[in-house]
Amino acid sequence: MNQLAHLDHVVGPGGGSPLYQVSPEHVAGAIALGMVPIALWLLSRKATRRLPPVEWLLVALLLGSAAVHAGLIVGNDHGTGISALFLADAALLLVIARRVLRGSPVGRLGVAVLVGSIVAYWASAVSGESPDQLGLATKLGEILALAIVLRSAARSRRLGSFARGLAVCVLMVGTATSAWVGAFRASAAEPGAVAGHNVHSGSVPPPGTIFPEVTERDATPAERVAANDLLLTTRAALARYADPTVAAADGYQVSGLAGIDFHAGNPAFEHDDRVFDPAHPESLVYGVAPNGQPVLLGAVFLMPKIGEPGPTIGGPLTAWHAHENICISLTPLALSGLLSPLGTCPVGSILLPRTPEMIHVWIVPGAPSPFGDLDEAWKRAYLQAVATRP
């Protein structure tokens, strides 16, 4: 049975996750935000009272959030209900800013509007709306504005200080967590929508992954034949590496082989002149079955230079990808995670902005997507089946 099914190709801006960029739908909001310094200058000239610097900062934060929410209404098809909420939020933020300029207490209205705006963002992200840098920056500005409002409203210095600190921590953690959830939910929202991925892939690439932008189309008969031939050739060429000791003898780093997705790299092959050579992949992928048996699942082929496109022998069936904003630990040298929504790596890690393009070739029979992402649940089921064979 032919394993090479049609894959649609829909990617995020620039081919990477919107989490690390500004969504095209939010450009109007960014433009509106750029007008805030002009508004502040005009307000400073007309101010009837002298504001302390912290109050000017509060006004700037409120105006910035209002501008972004107003800008989101322009050029976006959110529907009448969502657009009305954006407009109401912007209007209320302007009312609070006006109170600050007049020296009136912001009070419970300010707390309610800011907390409501932040929590509404959580709900939007968790529901599958892909977050971007403009949205995150806006929420962080609102959290800072709320901290200023709470500081001014605190009646009991000791209790107020603890409550303010706890509130800010909860809101920061909630914003970062909801952004992570939204980023990954958006990448799994629409089956079969991302280039080179299996049926669990969504409308945008997940954080840490870049898919080159390609035209959505079906593979031609010749491309299907070429992809199938490539799969069979690779399967035959790698058969000898089913034994990890043979792979080790050829330079693959199989020491510590464990888990269901162990990548054994070969530094010598990463710097040779071969490109997409089935007999010399830059990395092998093993999984360990429940009975302890190592199983060769496939290989990873890597381009020699960042930005150099991989050869799409099978057209849309053999789509390459790269990784962005990944964190590398130095001791030991290993992947330690992805850049968080708030722009941080784990302690002791450094940021690698982008990797060369790569492609997986899964040689195990029945793999749903031989050149894309192999679902973790499918891997576990396959390894379990291997362990139960007589």
Summary of the structure (lengths in Angstrom):
residues: 390
radius of gyration: 25.9
end to end distance: 25.0
largest distance: 86.8
contacts: 1248
relative contact order: 0.12
helix: 49%
strand: 12%
